[in-house]
Amino acid sequence: MEIYTLTIILPLYSRRNHEWQRVIEIPETSSLYDLHSYIQEITEFDNDHLYLFFAGRSHTNKKIFFSEGPANPYSPGKYIDVKLNQVYPIKGLKLYYIFDFGDNWVFEIRKSRKKKMAEVNIQYPRIIEQTGKNPDQYGDWAW
């Protein structure tokens, strides 16, 4: 099974002026719902708001939606059926994940072009690199 290396960042335009980045490895057969759940886990957010995935040239240029509307913490909607290997390749576009439409957490997700196969005795998904401390979901990051 192929493992995708994804770089997840909080771009400065999206919200805060702190640098935050996580590089993860995740199976290609993981769903967008699985990715949502893992981002919630690694950010230590409460998973208590609507969320949305889309692909576009920027966070304001939405070209491809992977569901008719947002999902919520109690129902993954169609995101549970959309696998990462269906999302990629999205040529010329970036994947975006928006969480909490009030506070507008916008995450940009980039996939590495290098192919990697799953290793024995490694539990995925996993963080392989990180920069910056986790943001406070309701607190200290200034607009």
N, C-alpha and C positions, 0 to 999 in steps of 0.2 A: 504494500500500500504506500502511496506517495504521501509525504508529509509536506505541508506548505509552511514556509517561513513568512510570517506576516509582521510588518512593522506597524504598530498602532501609535498614532501621535495625537496630541491635543494641539492643533495649530494655534499660533498666537492670535490669529484673526478670530478664532472660534470663541474665545472666552477669556482666557487668562494670560498673564504675562510670565508664568512660570514654565520652564521647560519640563515636559513630561513625555516619555516614550517607553514603550515596551515592545520587545521583539519576542514573538512567540512561535512555537512550532505546534501545528495542529493538523490532524488527519484531513485529507482532501474530502473525505466522506462526511465530515462534520457539517451540520446544518447552520444556517444563519442564526437560528435560535441557540444552538450550542455556542456559537461565537458570542452572541449577546450575553449568555450566562457566564461565559469565561471572562468577558470584559467586566461584568459586574463583580465577579469574584476578585479579579486582580486590582480593580480600583477601590474595592471595599465599599461600593455603593450599596444602597438599600434595595435596589431592584423594585422600586415602588412607583414607577412612572411609565408612560407610554414610550415606545421607541420605534425607530424606523431605519431601514437600510435602503440606500439607493446608490446608483453609480452616476457620475457626472464629471465634467471637466473641473469643476470647483464645487464648493459646498452650496453655492447658490444656483448652480447649473445642473438641474436634475434631469438626466436623460433616461435612465432605466430604473423603474421601481420593481422591487421583488415581491411586492404584495399590494393589494388594492388600497390598503391604509395601514396605519400604525398597529402594532401589537401592544398588549398590556401585560403586566406581571402575572396575570392569572390565565392568560390564553396566548400561546405563541403564534396563533394564526397560521398563515401559510409559511412563515419562516422556518417552521419545523420540517417542511418538505423541500426547501431549497438548499441544496448541498453546495459547498464551496467549489467543487469541481464543475458545477453548473454555472456558477458566477464567473469563474475565471476560465478563459481569458476575457477580460473586458478591455479590449484594445483602445488605447487613447483616453481611457476614463479611469477614475479612481473610485474606490468603494468608500462610502461614508456611512457612519452609524450615528444617529442622533438619539439622545436619551434625555428625557424630561424637557418637554417643549416650553415650559416656563423658564427654566434655567438654561436651556439650550446647550447641552453638552454635545459638541460636534467632534467626533473622532474621525480621523482620516486613516484608512487602512491600505497599506501598500504590500503587494506580494512580491517576494524575491523571484527572479527568473531561474535561479539555480534549482535543479531537481534534487530531491533528497528522499530516500526510502526510509521507512520506519525501522528503527533499531530494536533488537530484542532487549527486553528488560527495561525499556524506557516507557514511562507513563506520559501519555499525551492527553490534552495539551499541556504545554509547559513554557515557562518564561526562560529565554536563553540570554537575554540582555535587557538592562533597564537603565533609564536615566530619569532623575528627578523623583521627588517624593510624591506619593499619591495626593491628589487634590481632595479637599474636604467637600463633599457633595453639596453641603448647604452653607459653606462658610467662607473661608479666608481668601478666596481668589477674587481679585478685583476685576470688574468689567473694564 
